[in-house]
Amino acid sequence: MQNIKPNTEYTVSEASRILNVSTRTLNRLAVKEGVKKVGKKYIFQGSILLKNYQTHGGLIISPLADKVMVLGKPLEPFKTTNKTEIQEKPPEVSYEEQLKKAIELITIAAAKQNVQHKIFTEDEYVNLIGTLDRVEHQEEQIQYLRKRVEKQDEILTNLFKTIEQRNYIEAKGLTKE
């Protein structure tokens, strides 16, 4: 195995970096193998690491990899597919965009056939226009009421100031007498 010598000692972090294995995995291995601790850290002998990890074609594998069973058919036929056989998935389009595109297509098809494309019936259209007129009228009423409330607020503010001044004058008059 590259970089690991049987008679050399390795810390968990060094072994983790060399083997590309998590430090937690190496800590569990240290407990399992009874590796000595120096201070609060485990110190591995290279021989223990070599015993538990081996290389295969430059890759570091665990001895458990030997116990893995291959289920089903081999994957080789699937790995050699022609690029023309693979169809790329089109990007996802939102519902609104799909709806807009469908309406455009229907409108174009209707125009080609010289057919008027109506979304609403006559009754629905009249009701919609009436509703829009009512909304405009209600907006005017809201503006009128808003101005009326502002005027009332102004009048009440002036009334409050007048009463405050009157109370001040009366209080001054009482102190002089």
C-alpha positions, -999 to 999 in steps of 0.1 A, spaced: 0 0 0 14 34 -9 27 56 19 20 31 47 49 13 61 43 -16 85 68 -5 112 58 32 112 33 47 136 4 69 124 -20 92 142 -57 90 134 -56 122 114 -26 110 94 -41 76 86 -74 93 77 -57 116 52 -37 87 37 -65 62 35 -92 88 27 -113 73 55 -131 93 82 -115 98 116 -145 83 133 -141 51 113 -105 49 124 -114 55 160 -138 26 159 -111 4 143 -87 14 171 -111 3 198 -118 -29 179 -81 -37 174 -70 -26 209 -47 1 196 -26 19 222 -35 55 232 -9 82 237 -26 110 257 -60 112 242 -51 100 207 -48 66 192 -15 57 175 -17 30 148 10 7 137 13 6 99 8 -32 101 -27 -28 116 -37 -4 89 -23 -27 62 -42 -56 77 -75 -38 77 -72 -19 44 -59 -31 11 -55 -15 -24 -71 -26 -56 -61 -7 -87 -50 23 -67 -82 24 -47 -82 17 -9 -108 -8 0 -119 -24 33 -118 -61 38 -156 -60 40 -156 -54 3 -147 -90 -2 -179 -101 15 -202 -79 -7 -223 -101 -30 -232 -90 -65 -269 -93 -71 -285 -95 -105 -268 -91 -138 -235 -74 -143 -236 -37 -152 -212 -39 -181 -238 -38 -209 -253 -7 -195 -219 11 -193 -213 9 -230 -243 27 -243 -241 49 -274 -245 86 -267 -272 89 -293 -293 64 -274 -293 86 -243 -320 112 -244 -315 143 -223 -343 152 -201 -358 186 -211 -356 213 -184 -386 216 -162 -411 242 -171 -434 258 -146 -472 253 -147 -478 290 -156 -454 288 -186 -470 256 -198 -505 272 -195 -493 303 -214 -478 281 -242 -511 261 -244 -532 292 -247 -509 306 -274 -511 273 -294 -549 273 -291 -551 310 -302 -528 304 -332 -548 273 -342 -581 292 -339 -567 322 -360 -555 298 -387 -591 284 -390 -606 319 -389 -625 311 -357 -629 335 -329 -614 322 -297 -636 331 -267 -625 324 -232 -658 337 -217 -694 333 -227 -714 365 -233 -730 363 -199 -697 358 -182 -682 387 -201 -711 410 -191 -708 399 -155 -670 405 -156 -674 440 -170 -701 448 -145 -678 436 -117 -649 458 -130 -672 488 -131 -683 482 -95 -646 479 -85 -638 513 -101 -669 528 -83 -658 513 -50 -623 527 -55 -638 562 -59 -659 557 -27 -627 546 -8 -609 578 -19 -639 599 -9 -641 582 25 -603 586 30 -605 623 24 -635 626 47 -617 609 75 -587 632 70 -609 663 72 -626 650 104 -592 643 119 -581 678 111 -613 693 126 -608 672 158 -572 683 161 -582 719 158 -610 714 184 -585 698 208 -561 727 204 -589 752 210 -600 734 242 -564 732 254 -559 770 249 -592 777 266 -583 756 296 -549 774 298 -566 808 296 -591 799 323 -564 784 345 -544 817 342 -575 837 350 -581 817 382 -545 822 395 -547 860 391 -579 863 411 
